[in-house]
Amino acid sequence: MVSVLLFVAIGVSFFTNYGYRGVFINSSKKLPIYSVDTKEKKVAITFDVSLGKDDYTEKILDLLDKYDIKATFFVVGDWVDKNPVKLEEIYKRGHEIGNHSNRHPNMTKISREKIIEDININEAKIRSITGAGTELFRCPEGAYNDRVIDLVKESGYYCIQWNVDSVDWKEQGADIEYNRIIKNTKPGSILLFHGNARYTPENLPKIIKELQKKGYKFVKVGDLIYKNNYKLNYEGKQIHN
């Protein structure tokens, strides 16, 4: 009996530590889109844009222009209130805008009505400035549950997460953040940065040049994901049917 229990414990440890989550972790949980299954070497750069002590949006836009790259910006309504001109500039330069909520609440902790209200308020703000609606939503704090995923979908959005995180908001150092991105990027990856992170403007050119050297192309999330006829595996990877 002891040997059987030991075998089970080792097996669970192995699968947990090495990422084989489908069998042992709740595989029926509803998921956002973390990445896309594709053989093409294309990836999407995304920025979460919210209020902070610094804002590097203009620098980021200039860098993206320099390398002729279009990205996806998930904006928070509180930031939009204070930066309508910057939002308009993001849109005018041909980048994609996603809804990142109005007040950045943890949506797993608020009511259905509050979730819908928060999403709709920010959508109205974005539309009033750009004249266009959005089709992508990113959960504040990356926090979600089945109810949140359902409400986002019912509201007409693709719920977008990420599978490569710079963790730039921690500002642990440019080299650390650079290595995280380069090490983990694969075809179909969605990369996460923040518009107010200290090292991101410094890192972007190096990251772009290194990934381009490896044959990667950069596209907007809306041009990376499948819009229909797809399923998500246990990792949130979008697979075309």
N, C-alpha and C positions, 0 to 999 in steps of 0.2 A: 504493500500500500504506500509506504514511504517513497519507494522508487518511482511509483506512478505519479505521485504528487510532485516529486522533484522534476520529473520529465515535463509535466504540464507547466510548472513554474518556469523552467528554462525555455520552453517553447513560447510562452507568453512574453517573456523578457526579450527573446530574439525578435519576435515579430513587432513588438513595440519599439525597440531600439532601432530597428532597421527599416521602419516605415511601412511594414506590411499590415495596414490598419483595417483592411476590408473585412477580415474574419472576426477580429477580436473587439473592434470598436464599432459602435452603432452605425452600420452601413446604410441604414434606412433614413438617416438624418438628411434633410434637404440642404442643398449646398448652393452657394453662388458659383460663378465661373472663376476658377483660379488660373487656368491656362487653357491652351488649345492644342489638340493633337494634330500636328501637321509635320510633313517632311520638309516643307519649305523653311529656310532659315530666316524667318521673320519674327519680330518681337514688337511689343508695344511699351513705350515709356509713358508712365502715368505720374501725375503730381496731385497730391492732396493739398488743397489750398485753403488755409484757415488763418485766423488772426494769431499773431505772435509778436514777439519783440522785434523781429526782423521780417522783411518781406523781399525776396529776391526774384519776384515774378518778372520784372523787366529785364534783369540780367539773363534769366533763363530763356526768355523769349528771344533775346538777341543771339544767344548761343545756338538755339535751335534754328534760327534764320541762317546763321553762318554755315551750318552743316546741312541746310535744306531738309530739315526733319520736322514732321508733324507729330504732335503728342496729344495726350488726353489729359485735361485738367478737371479734377473733381472739386468743385467749389462749394464752400459752406456759405449759407445765406448771410451770416453775421459779417463775413469778409466781403461779400458782394455789397452790402450796405455802405461800407467804408471805401470800397474800391471799384465803383462802377466803371471808371475809365479804363482800369486795368482789365476788367472782364471784357469790355468792348474790344480792347486791343488783342486779347487772346483770340477772340472770335474773328476779328478782322484779319489776323495773320494766318488764318486757315486751320487753327487747331480745334480739336473736339472738346466740347464741354460736357461734363457729367454732373449730375446732382449728388451732392454729398451731405444733404440734409440742411435744414435752416439753422438750428441751434447746436448741432453736433451732440445729440443725446445718445446714450446707450439704449438702442431701441428694444432690446430684450426686456427693459425695465419700465417701459411706458405702455399705455393702453393702445389698442388698435386705432382708436379715433385720433390720439395724439400723433401716432406714426404717420397716418394719412395726412393730417393737417400739416405736420412739419415738412413732409416731402412736397406737398402742394404749394406751401408758402414760398419755398425756395425756387420751385419751378416757375412760379409767377414772376419772381424777381429776375431770374435769368432771362425769361422770355421778354420782359419789359425793356431790358437793356439790349439784347442781341436780336430780338425779333424772331427768335427760333426756339423751339422746345428741345428737350433732351431725351435720349432713349436709354441712357446708362445711369445706374445708381450704385453708389458705393456706401456700405453701411458705416456709420461713425464708429470709430475704434475697431473696425473690423468685426464688430459683435453682431451675431445673428442667431436666430433659432428658426424652427419651422414656420412659425407665425410670421416673422419678419420677411422671410423669403417669399412666402405666399402673398403677402401684402404688396411687396415690391413688384412682383410679377403681375398681380391684379391691377396695379397702378400703371402698367404699361411699360415697365423698364426691364432691361437685362441687368441682373445683379452681378456686379463685378468685384472680385477680390484681387489677389495677386499671388504669384508663387515665387517671386524673387524680391526680397525686401532689403533695401539698403540700410534700414534702421537709422537713417540719417538724422532723425529727430533727436536721437541720443547724443549726437555730436561727439562720437568716440574717437574720431580721427579720419582724415581723408583716405589714408591707405586701407584702413579696416573696411570702410564702406565700399571702396573701389573693389577690393578683393571679394567681398560678399557678392557683388553683382556679377563679376566676371566668372567666378567659380560656379555659380548656380544657374546662369542663363542657358536655356536650351531653346530649340525651335518651338515657337508658340508660347513663349513666356510672357507674362505681364509683370513689368518692373515697377516697383513703388519707390517714389521719392516724395519730398515735401517742399513746398514753395518757400518755407521759412527756415530751412535747415542750413547751417553755416557752411558746410563743405560741399554742398551739392553743386553750386555754380563752378567751383574749382574742379570737381570730379567729372562733370558731364562731358567735356571735350575728350578727356582720356578714355572714358567708358565708350563713348561713341566711336572713337578711332580704333580702339582695340576690338570692339565687336564687329565693326565694318571690316577690319583686317581679317577677321575669322569668317567673313562672308555673310554677316547678318544684315538684314534690311529692317528699317524701323517704320511701323505703320500705326495708325490710330487704332484704338481698341475696337471701334465699330467696324473697321476693315479687317481685323484679325479674327474676330469671333464668327461662328456660324449663327445665322439668324433663325434658321429653322432646320428641321430634320436632324436633330442632334440629341445626344444623351450625355450625362455627366457620370464619370466613374467615381470611385470612392474618394479620389483625391480632388474632385472638382474639376478634372480635366474634361474639356468639351470634345466629344468624339462625334464626327459626322456619321449619320446612319447610312 
